Amino acid sequence: MGNLIGIEDSSSGVTPLWAHSRNLSGRRHTLEEHLRGSAMLARQFATAFGAGPIAEYLALVHDVGKGSCSWQHGLHAAEARGGKVGVPHKEAGAWLAAVHAGRPFAAVVQGHHGGLPRYQDLQTLIDSVKARTHKDRALIEEAIACVAAVVPEIKPAGRVPVPQWLIGPAAPATVLDRDLLLRMLFSCVVDADFLDTSAHFADRPAAVREDPDMSALADLFEKRRRHALAARPPSPVDDIRRRIYEQAVDAAPNRPGMYVLHVPTGGGKTFSSAGFALHHAAANGLRRVVVAVPYVSITQQNAQVYRALLDPDDQDLPPTVLEHHSSVDLDGQDARRQRTAAENWDAPFVVTTTVQLFESLFSYKPAAMRKLHRLAKSVMVLDEVQALPDHLLVPILSALRGLVERFGTTVVLVSATQPDFWSLAQLHGVPRRELIDDPADLFTALRRVSYDWRTGPHVTWESMAEEIAHSSGNQTLTVVNTTMDAARLHRLVEEQAPVPVLHLSTRMTAEHRRTMIERIKGILAAGEAVHVVSTQLIEAGVDLDFPHVFRAWAPAESLQQAAGRCNRDGRLREGTVVVFQVHDAGQPRDNIYEAALKATAAHIGPGLAEPDDLDALSRYYQLRYSLHGSSRTTMGGEIDELRARMDFPAVDQAFRMINDEYNQPVIVIRQEADRDAIEADIAALRSPYPCGPEPLRRLQPHTASIPRHEAKAALGTALAEPVIGDLLLWQGAYHPSRGLDPSEKEDPSAFVL
């Protein structure tokens, strides 16, 4: 091969094989060091789910292709001129994995840079190498021979061991179990590769935290929770919340599985779910807690609570709580150079969004999937599970089942409006473990509202605005289904009400919404008059308490979630919830939402049951799911078919929790004091040099959302300009109350509404 780099091994006089160029200390990374270092980490990660040997082997061979002379020459040239090596290197390791572990496992190696491949394409590759027709066959053979001289374990004498459950007769693994195993192994390998490579360039050991002492964390949680409760003003429902917490924690010593926490809104589920999770992890040797919630605003709110309860007092110690979410898609063609590695959830307590969690689980890309192995032997708390989308329930539930049955994970489904998931085939045979003995008794004890109904042709936006503005109660919350309706009703109420009228929707920036929620809390605490008009973003996890709530007609779980903001702390004998139906109200126009409305109308309403009737709620969910017809076409069954065929890119393409064609993120400079910092972060994102995730994190508070057709029109009239990916910078008007209000734009022709 010749002395490519100009440095010889002092003991043998043979030039080492290199994996990476010089680091800050001027030292190159030998291929042997990198393969062995990555293999050690991958084995450590996969041991949690009984796959240490296979993960170790896949990491050991992942970069074997770098052993060819062409690749080594390419590295030398790249160091001299800059840029990439430009010589393929994945195929050699993929071939070794296929021979010594099995063809499906070759996908992990072949995809470790660009993403997990289609199995059909992988088969074609392996067949061509086997038939000696592959164009790089000579490079592959040369690389294997060179690397085997220094890492002979790449050519083991026997088959590489796989987890026993994959081949054992006791409980035969399904093709979906295999899919999940490949995803978890891929996560182990790409995370190990990234960490070992980063350690080389940083000239330090790979940064991996030791498994936390979950018993100590549970004790700290209990201590700080008691202090937090003592600092709160007493509430009439405190005793019920205490009972709920005690029942949840009492169940913690039970073995891992799938649990349900079904408590009414205001029942203290934030504390109870975390208390169970920490004590359960301590009792069962689990490694971390992952809390996933449906909205970024709740993620931020819950993370703040958990930091106060769990983060160390010593600022020199790493934080216990990791908050991880993103509202910007960086996978567009224009943003490819800006992709950065996702965090790998190396923390004892992770707070994230359900979108981040599940779109990572069903991704095929290394950056998104690095974190997945952290789910093994963890407690996953899925808060507000009623918000999981019907069109993806089949793959979500089958994956949760696989994590519980094959990877030692405990899943906790948390909601005041628990969906009847066990009526679906994906959970048949999975024990349903209740954390609360008698949810119906709790709902009766915590019933704090009465319902009233406004239906018929006489109900209009104008009539509802008049009723709200002149309500006998001086504090009201009104929840509607769309941002357009929220803006319209806010204007109408504002015109008539003698008290402040506030607004909440995703057309406001995240920071604007946060400060507005804090303002609302302050007004309510002071007993002052206020009317709030909001979209459904306020319904889940936002701790507000109004004596009167108005809710536009919506699916049953949304009606009950809105009622959870009424008389939440039980300080009134009874709060009032008015459900109204306006004929021209906006709503999502899709079959799933229409099925939910039909099922609601069949069981909930005047002369029928009220939204907090648990028997009616169960019947509602069963009818709702049955109205979808074939689960294959309406509930994501086709995604599990793609998983069975190991078509990883197609699964990624099909699994979308949020309709990307509808909303688009927009940066807004609301205050001149923020301009310099925002523009600096935008410049960093536009730079050709990687900037890491920090600019996006800093921009999130300044980001709002508008429909994509509005964004397209705004781009065409210079009211917005592109930043990166699908992220825009807003140049138009921003209403001080309603944010990006389409009725307040300076150019009426700028949008097509």
Disulfide bonds with the S-S distance in Angstrom:
none
